[in-house]
Every structure is written in structure tokens, then in C-alpha cells.
Amino acid sequence: MNSTMDKMKGKGNELAGKAQQSAGDATGNDDMKAGGAKQEAKGDLQQAKGDAKDAAKKVTE
């Protein structure tokens, strides 16, 4: 997967996780909030992976 796709998927997971956390807050569902936090963290890692690929690409150019 290229860096742009990593970043896009990461952003999608981050936003979905935030939405899930908000829904968990609204309903008082702690499991939903925890799942949202996990998904948001996954998105952050995917975006970091994309950033690392971009940095590596610049070094090799």
C-alpha cells in the first residue's frame, strides 16, 4: 500500500473511532467508547506509517 492510501485509511479509522467514542459517551456504553479509542489509535498508526513511507522515499531520492 502506498503512503497516500495509508494516510487515507488512517484518517478514516481515526474519524470512525471518534464517532464511535461519541456514540459511546451519548449512550453510556463504555465498551463502545473503548472500541472507538482502539480504532482511533489504529488510524493514528496508519497515518504514521504513511508519513514514514514519505520520509523514506525522500531520503532515497
C-alpha positions in Angstrom: 0.0 0.0 0.0 1.4 3.4 -0.8 1.7 6.3 1.6 -1.3 8.2 0.4 -3.6 5.1 0.9 -2.1 4.5 4.4 -2.9 8.1 5.3 -6.4 8.0 3.9 -7.3 4.7 5.6 -5.7 6.1 8.8 -7.9 9.2 8.7 -11.0 7.1 8.0 -10.3 4.9 11.0 -9.5 7.9 13.2 -12.8 9.6 12.3 -14.8 6.4 12.7 -13.2 5.8 16.1 -14.0 9.4 17.3 -17.6 8.9 16.1 -17.8 5.6 18.0 -16.5 7.2 21.1 -19.0 10.0 20.9 -21.8 7.4 20.5 -20.5 5.5 23.5 -20.5 8.8 25.5 -24.0 9.6 24.5 -25.3 6.1 25.4 -23.1 5.5 28.4 -21.6 2.4 26.7 -18.0 2.0 27.9 -17.3 -0.9 25.6 -18.2 1.3 22.6 -16.0 4.1 23.8 -13.1 1.7 24.3 -13.6 0.2 20.8 -13.7 3.7 19.4 -10.4 4.6 21.2 -8.8 1.5 19.8 -10.0 2.3 16.2 -8.8 5.9 16.6 -5.3 4.6 17.7 -5.2 2.2 14.7 -5.9 5.2 12.5 -3.1 7.2 14.1 -0.7 4.4 13.5 -1.7 4.0 9.8 -1.2 7.7 9.3 2.3 7.5 10.9 3.1 4.6 8.6 2.2 6.7 5.6 4.4 9.6 7.0 7.3 7.2 7.5 7.0 5.9 3.9 7.0 9.5 2.7 10.2 10.3 4.7 11.9 7.1 3.5 11.0 8.0 -0.1 12.5 11.5 0.3 15.8 10.0 1.7 16.2 7.7 -1.2 15.5 10.3 -3.9 
